[in-house]
Amino acid sequence: MRKFLCLLVMFITAGCTDQADLGNGYYYLSEDDALDIGLPDGAIIYKSRAKNEFDEIIIKATVKKAYSDDNYIIALQLPKNEKVSRYFIIDKFSGRIFGPLDKKSFNELKIKLGIEINFD
C-alpha cells in the first residue's frame, strides 16, 4: 500500500509540471514550480546539464512566456512590481542573450535574425 501511495504521488506531481525543455540545455521553470521548490521570485529560464539542477539562471523572475525553435529562445519577462514588459532572445548555440529589449526592438531583432516563433 505504501509503494502504491508513493507511485501515485509521483505521477500526480510529474503530471502537473509546467516545466519546459527549451532545447540545448535550456529550461523554463513555471512560477508554480518555482514556488514549490523554494524560488519565491517566480518563473525563470535556466541552463543546466539536467532538469532541476539550476546550473545557471539565464533570465530571472518573472518569465511569463518562453518559446523556442532549433536555434533561438524568445522570452517575455514581467518583473514583479513593474509594469513594463521586457523581451529577450537567446541564441541556444552561442549562449548570447539579447535583452532586455522593448517590444519594438525585440520585433526588429527577430526579423533581422530570421526568427519565426511568436508569442500566442
C-alpha positions in Angstrom: 0.0 0.0 0.0 2.8 2.4 0.9 4.5 1.8 -2.5 1.2 2.4 -4.3 0.8 5.8 -2.5 4.4 6.8 -3.3 3.8 6.0 -7.0 0.5 7.9 -7.0 2.2 11.0 -5.6 5.0 10.7 -8.1 2.5 10.5 -11.1 0.5 13.5 -9.8 3.5 15.7 -9.3 5.1 14.7 -12.6 1.9 15.4 -14.5 1.3 18.8 -13.0 4.6 20.5 -14.0 4.7 23.4 -16.5 8.4 22.9 -16.9 9.5 23.1 -20.5 12.7 21.8 -22.2 13.6 24.6 -24.5 16.4 22.6 -26.0 20.2 22.6 -25.9 20.3 22.5 -22.1 17.9 25.4 -21.6 14.7 25.0 -19.5 11.7 27.1 -18.4 10.6 26.7 -14.8 7.0 28.0 -14.3 6.0 30.2 -11.4 4.1 27.5 -9.6 7.1 25.1 -9.9 9.5 27.8 -8.8 7.4 28.4 -5.7 7.2 24.7 -5.0 11.0 24.3 -4.9 11.6 27.5 -2.9 12.3 30.1 -5.6 10.0 32.8 -4.3 10.6 35.3 -7.1 8.8 33.3 -9.8 9.3 31.7 -13.2 12.8 31.6 -14.7 14.8 30.3 -17.7 17.9 28.4 -16.7 20.7 26.4 -18.3 21.8 23.1 -16.9 23.1 19.6 -17.6 19.7 18.3 -16.5 16.3 19.5 -15.4 16.1 20.8 -11.8 19.8 21.3 -11.4 19.8 25.1 -12.0 23.5 25.4 -13.0 23.0 28.9 -14.4 19.9 31.1 -14.2 19.7 33.0 -17.5 16.6 35.1 -17.1 15.3 35.8 -13.6 11.8 36.2 -12.4 9.2 36.6 -13.6 9.2 35.0 -17.1 5.7 34.9 -18.3 6.2 33.1 -21.6 9.1 31.3 -23.3 9.2 29.5 -26.7 11.9 28.1 -28.8 12.9 26.8 -32.2 16.0 24.9 -33.3 18.3 28.0 -32.8 16.6 30.6 -30.5 14.6 31.1 -27.4 12.2 34.1 -27.1 11.1 35.1 -23.6 8.7 37.6 -22.2 9.5 38.9 -18.7 7.4 41.0 -16.4 9.4 41.6 -13.3 7.3 41.8 -10.1 6.3 45.3 -9.1 6.9 46.6 -12.6 4.5 47.5 -15.4 6.9 47.3 -18.4 7.4 44.0 -20.2 10.9 43.0 -21.2 11.7 40.8 -24.1 14.7 38.5 -24.6 16.2 36.5 -27.4 18.7 33.7 -26.5 20.9 32.1 -29.1 20.9 28.5 -27.9 24.3 27.7 -29.5 26.5 30.7 -28.8 24.7 31.5 -25.5 24.4 35.1 -26.5 21.5 36.9 -24.8 19.8 39.9 -26.5 17.9 41.9 -23.9 16.2 43.2 -22.1 14.5 44.8 -25.1 11.4 46.8 -25.6 8.7 45.3 -27.9 9.8 47.4 -30.9 13.4 46.5 -30.6 12.5 42.8 -30.0 10.4 42.6 -33.2 13.1 44.3 -35.3 15.8 41.9 -34.0 13.5 38.9 -34.6 13.2 40.0 -38.2 17.0 40.6 -38.5 17.8 37.2 -37.1 15.1 35.4 -39.1 13.2 34.2 -36.0 9.7 33.0 -36.9 8.4 32.0 -33.5 5.9 34.3 -31.8 4.1 34.7 -28.5 0.5 33.4 -28.9 
